[in-house]
Amino acid sequence: MEKEKLDHFRKVLEAEKAGLEKQLGNVALPASEAGEWQPKYPNPDNDTGHEAEELRASESEEYGANVAVTHGLSQRLADVDFALEKIEKGTYGTCDNCGGEIPEDRLEAFPAARLCFVCGGKK
């Protein structure tokens, strides 16, 4: 792939990475492992009574949502990081399954694509 195209995709991927990290910062905290994120748990309230019970239930629901969102965003971030690594290694735009070329229109639509159209459609 041409240098200017690689530079274009690098910029797109770096912008996506920054956006994903910002979104993750709203629902999770970085874990001790690089690239790992831990969903935020709302601060528990030590009060007792009906209102405190409702608050804890609401916090549990929020935590459950944070777990799901954190998982999805973390996976997307891992894909973006992997694509950036492939740019550095000179293998960006090649299918991880068959080694064939991933068409530029697919990369424009999904810059972190790991598979070509053919391999991406296989189950």
C-alpha positions as CSV (number, residue, x, y, z in Angstrom):
1,M,0.0,0.0,0.0
2,E,1.2,3.5,-0.8
3,K,2.8,5.6,2.0
4,E,0.1,8.4,1.7
5,K,-2.7,5.8,2.0
6,L,-1.0,4.2,5.1
7,D,-0.6,7.7,6.6
8,H,-4.3,8.4,5.9
9,F,-5.3,5.1,7.6
10,R,-2.9,5.7,10.5
11,K,-4.5,9.1,11.2
12,V,-8.0,7.7,11.0
13,L,-7.1,4.8,13.3
14,E,-5.3,7.1,15.8
15,A,-8.4,9.4,15.9
16,E,-10.6,6.4,16.5
17,K,-8.3,5.2,19.2
18,A,-8.5,8.5,21.0
19,G,-12.3,8.5,20.8
20,L,-12.6,5.0,22.1
21,E,-10.2,5.8,25.0
22,K,-12.3,8.8,25.9
23,Q,-15.6,6.7,25.8
24,L,-13.9,4.0,27.9
25,G,-12.9,6.7,30.4
26,N,-16.6,7.4,31.0
27,V,-17.5,3.9,32.0
28,A,-14.2,2.2,33.0
29,L,-10.8,2.6,34.6
30,P,-7.5,1.4,33.1
31,A,-6.5,-1.9,34.8
32,S,-3.0,-3.0,35.7
33,E,-2.5,-4.8,32.4
34,A,-1.7,-2.6,29.5
35,G,-4.8,-2.3,27.3
36,E,-7.1,-3.8,29.9
37,W,-10.1,-1.8,31.3
38,Q,-12.1,-2.4,34.4
39,P,-15.8,-1.3,34.4
40,K,-16.6,1.5,36.9
41,Y,-18.8,0.5,39.8
42,P,-20.8,3.4,41.3
43,N,-19.9,4.3,44.8
44,P,-22.0,2.2,47.2
45,D,-24.1,4.1,49.7
46,N,-23.9,3.0,53.3
47,D,-27.3,4.2,54.2
48,T,-30.0,1.7,55.1
49,G,-33.7,1.8,54.2
50,H,-35.8,1.7,51.1
51,E,-34.2,4.6,49.3
52,A,-30.7,3.2,49.8
53,E,-31.9,-0.2,48.5
54,E,-33.3,1.4,45.4
55,L,-30.0,3.4,44.9
56,R,-28.0,0.1,45.2
57,A,-30.3,-1.6,42.7
58,S,-29.8,1.4,40.3
59,E,-26.0,1.2,40.8
60,S,-26.0,-2.5,40.0
61,E,-27.9,-1.9,36.8
62,E,-25.5,0.9,35.9
63,Y,-22.6,-1.4,36.6
64,G,-24.1,-4.1,34.4
65,A,-24.4,-1.7,31.6
66,N,-20.8,-0.5,32.1
67,V,-19.6,-4.1,31.9
68,A,-21.2,-4.6,28.5
69,V,-20.1,-1.2,27.1
70,T,-16.6,-1.7,28.5
71,H,-16.3,-5.1,26.8
72,G,-17.5,-3.8,23.4
73,L,-15.3,-0.7,23.5
74,S,-12.3,-2.7,24.7
75,Q,-12.6,-5.1,21.8
76,R,-12.9,-2.3,19.3
77,L,-9.8,-0.6,20.9
78,A,-7.9,-3.9,20.6
79,D,-8.8,-4.1,16.9
80,V,-7.6,-0.6,16.3
81,D,-4.3,-1.2,18.2
82,F,-3.8,-4.3,16.2
83,A,-4.4,-2.4,12.9
84,L,-1.9,0.2,14.0
85,E,0.6,-2.5,14.8
86,K,0.1,-4.0,11.3
87,I,0.8,-0.5,9.8
88,E,4.1,-0.5,11.7
89,K,5.0,-4.0,10.6
90,G,4.1,-3.3,6.9
91,T,1.2,-5.9,6.9
92,Y,-1.8,-3.5,7.0
93,G,-4.4,-4.3,4.5
94,T,-3.8,-8.0,4.4
95,C,-6.3,-10.5,5.5
96,D,-5.5,-12.3,8.7
97,N,-7.1,-15.5,7.4
98,C,-6.0,-15.9,3.8
99,G,-3.2,-13.3,3.5
100,G,-5.0,-11.7,0.5
101,E,-5.5,-8.0,0.1
102,I,-8.3,-6.3,1.9
103,P,-9.9,-3.8,-0.6
104,E,-9.4,-0.1,0.2
105,D,-13.2,0.5,0.2
106,R,-13.5,-2.1,3.0
107,L,-10.7,-0.3,4.9
108,E,-12.3,3.1,4.4
109,A,-15.6,1.7,5.9
110,F,-13.8,-0.2,8.7
111,P,-10.2,0.7,9.0
112,A,-9.5,-1.9,11.7
113,A,-10.8,-4.7,9.4
114,R,-8.8,-8.0,9.9
115,L,-10.5,-10.0,7.1
116,C,-11.2,-9.6,3.4
117,F,-14.8,-9.7,2.2
118,V,-14.5,-13.4,1.3
119,C,-13.1,-14.5,4.7
120,G,-15.2,-12.1,6.6
121,G,-18.4,-13.7,5.2
122,K,-17.3,-17.2,6.3
123,K,-18.7,-18.7,9.5
